[in-house]
């Protein structure tokens, strides 16, 4: 029923009208993994978008939005005939740095990959390893325990899960983090930039001041050493930040930092260390994506 209503709304011109109202305004899209054709999603399935759905979304954006690099979108201050969009990937999943990047390059679209260097080459992320095999995603109690009591730290969460007798399931290559070599290859492609997702993807709001500084400072040095097109930008792990985290990020040299939700940028000159994004879940329909990218169902 929901998908039918979304299709009817698009057919009635709601998406077109929404884009007209938002000409020149910016929307940062947050993606995670892109799955090859014919591969079933696993782990936290909301993060693993099928390649054909991703290509349809890019084709739509090519017609309806002006896709810009993240910094240009944030700094845009002149009216445009279309809404502005920036494309970002969190976590440096293998599918994002291969399939996702291939699709962007084919369309000459820019994109940013936010990477937590300590997680590269790992067999899986904890949220995929602990997700329900029934396809219902990560149980709320596991997510809450992981992000609060265990501060979003991968090794601590896995140790707690094993002690509780929770199943820690392996994932296929399609759902694993990329290796450093794979990420370096993606970053050589035209229009692709690499930025920080912290060092090891903890919940930054739960760290001591010293650990917080380490998590923010180390990836900047790592990126500068490896990439010509790295940027002092940050995506907060799990989308979680606080005034203390934002202050630390600014002090250490970050110029842009993004959450994982919140919708449209109201003024790119304000709150650059707490910019909103529109998360794109794997289950969204094409009509639903068109409505959301036109400003409906998101702030």
Residue pairs with C-beta under 8 A, 6 or more apart in sequence:
2 285
2 288
3 285
3 287
3 288
6 285
6 287
6 288
6 291
7 285
7 287
9 15
9 287
9 291
9 296
10 287
10 290
10 291
14 291
14 294
14 296
15 64
15 290
15 291
15 293
15 294
15 296
16 294
17 294
18 291
18 294
18 295
18 296
19 64
19 65
19 82
19 83
19 294
19 295
21 295
22 83
22 264
22 294
22 295
23 79
23 80
23 81
23 82
23 83
24 76
24 78
24 79
24 80
24 83
24 84
25 83
25 84
25 264
25 265
25 266
26 73
26 74
26 76
26 83
26 84
26 85
26 86
26 264
26 265
26 268
27 65
27 83
27 84
27 85
27 86
27 263
27 264
27 265
27 278
27 293
28 70
28 73
28 85
28 86
28 88
28 258
28 265
28 275
28 276
28 277
28 278
29 85
29 86
29 87
29 88
29 277
29 278
29 280
29 293
30 88
30 90
30 235
30 258
30 260
30 261
30 277
30 278
30 279
30 280
31 49
31 54
31 87
31 88
31 89
31 90
31 96
31 100
31 280
32 47
32 48
32 49
32 89
32 90
32 91
32 93
32 96
33 47
33 48
33 49
33 91
33 93
33 94
33 95
33 96
33 174
33 175
34 48
34 49
34 50
34 51
34 54
34 93
34 95
34 96
34 99
34 100
34 103
35 41
35 48
35 49
35 50
35 51
35 95
35 99
35 174
35 175
36 51
36 95
36 99
36 174
37 50
37 51
37 52
39 50
39 172
39 174
41 48
41 50
41 135
41 175
41 282
42 48
42 128
42 131
42 171
42 172
42 174
42 175
43 124
43 125
43 127
43 128
43 129
43 131
43 171
43 175
44 127
44 128
44 131
44 137
44 138
45 131
45 135
45 137
45 282
45 283
46 137
46 281
46 282
46 283
47 91
47 93
47 127
47 128
47 281
47 282
48 93
48 95
48 174
48 175
48 282
49 280
49 281
49 282
50 282
51 95
51 99
51 103
53 282
53 286
54 99
54 100
54 103
55 103
56 286
57 280
57 286
57 289
57 293
58 103
58 104
58 107
58 109
60 286
60 289
60 290
60 293
61 67
61 85
61 87
61 109
61 293
62 107
62 109
64 82
64 83
64 290
64 293
64 294
65 82
65 83
65 84
65 85
65 293
66 80
66 81
66 82
66 83
66 84
66 85
67 84
67 85
67 86
67 87
67 109
67 110
68 76
68 84
68 85
68 86
68 110
69 86
69 110
69 112
69 191
69 193
70 86
70 88
70 110
70 112
70 193
70 231
70 233
70 256
71 231
71 233
71 255
71 256
73 84
73 85
73 86
73 265
73 268
74 86
74 256
74 265
74 268
74 272
74 275
75 268
76 84
76 268
77 268
77 269
83 293
83 294
83 295
85 293
86 110
86 112
87 104
87 109
87 110
87 111
87 112
88 111
88 112
88 113
88 114
88 235
88 258
88 277
89 96
89 97
89 100
89 111
89 112
89 113
89 114
90 114
90 197
90 235
90 260
91 114
91 115
91 116
91 119
91 125
91 177
91 197
91 201
92 113
92 114
92 115
92 116
92 119
92 120
92 177
92 178
92 183
92 197
93 175
93 176
93 177
93 178
94 173
94 174
94 175
94 176
94 177
94 178
94 182
95 174
95 175
96 113
96 178
97 113
97 178
97 182
97 183
97 185
97 186
98 178
98 182
98 186
100 111
101 111
101 113
101 186
101 189
101 192
104 110
104 111
104 189
104 191
104 192
105 189
105 190
105 191
105 192
108 190
108 191
109 191
110 191
110 192
110 193
111 191
111 192
111 193
112 192
112 193
112 194
112 195
112 231
112 233
113 183
113 186
113 187
113 192
113 193
113 194
113 195
114 195
114 196
114 197
114 233
114 234
114 235
115 183
115 194
115 195
115 196
115 197
115 219
115 223
116 196
116 197
116 198
116 199
116 200
116 201
116 219
116 237
117 180
117 199
117 200
117 218
117 219
117 222
117 223
118 199
118 200
118 201
119 125
119 154
119 177
119 200
119 201
120 177
120 178
120 179
120 180
120 183
121 177
121 178
121 179
121 180
122 154
122 176
122 177
123 170
123 171
123 176
124 170
124 171
124 175
124 176
124 177
125 154
125 177
125 201
126 146
126 154
126 157
126 158
126 161
127 138
127 143
127 146
128 171
128 175
129 158
129 168
129 169
129 170
129 171
130 138
130 142
130 146
130 157
130 158
130 161
130 166
130 167
130 168
130 169
131 137
131 138
131 169
132 138
132 139
133 167
133 169
142 161
142 166
145 157
145 160
146 152
146 157
146 160
147 203
147 206
147 238
147 240
148 203
148 206
149 160
150 156
150 157
150 160
151 202
151 203
151 206
151 207
152 201
152 202
152 203
152 206
152 237
152 238
152 240
153 200
153 202
153 203
154 200
154 201
158 168
161 168
162 168
178 186
180 226
183 194
184 226
184 227
186 192
186 194
187 193
187 194
187 227
187 229
187 230
192 229
193 229
193 230
193 231
194 223
194 227
194 229
194 230
194 231
195 223
195 230
195 231
195 232
195 233
195 234
195 235
196 216
196 219
196 220
196 223
196 232
196 233
196 234
196 235
196 254
197 219
197 234
197 235
197 237
198 204
198 215
198 216
198 219
198 234
198 236
198 237
199 214
199 215
199 216
199 218
199 219
199 222
200 215
201 237
202 211
202 215
202 237
203 237
203 238
203 240
204 212
204 215
204 216
204 236
204 237
204 240
204 241
204 242
204 245
205 240
205 241
205 242
205 244
205 245
207 215
209 248
212 244
212 245
212 248
213 248
213 252
216 234
216 248
216 249
216 252
216 254
217 252
220 232
220 252
220 253
220 254
223 230
224 230
231 255
231 256
232 253
232 254
232 255
232 256
233 254
233 255
233 256
233 257
233 258
234 249
234 254
234 256
234 257
234 258
234 273
235 257
235 258
235 260
236 245
236 257
236 258
236 259
236 260
238 260
239 259
239 260
239 261
239 279
241 257
241 259
241 274
246 257
246 273
246 274
249 257
249 273
250 273
254 273
255 272
256 272
256 273
256 275
257 272
257 273
257 274
257 275
258 275
258 276
258 277
259 274
259 275
259 276
259 277
260 277
260 279
261 276
261 277
261 278
261 279
262 275
262 276
262 277
262 278
262 298
262 299
263 276
263 278
263 295
263 298
263 299
264 276
264 278
264 295
264 298
264 299
265 275
265 276
268 275
276 299
278 292
278 293
278 298
280 289
280 292
284 292
288 297
291 297
292 298
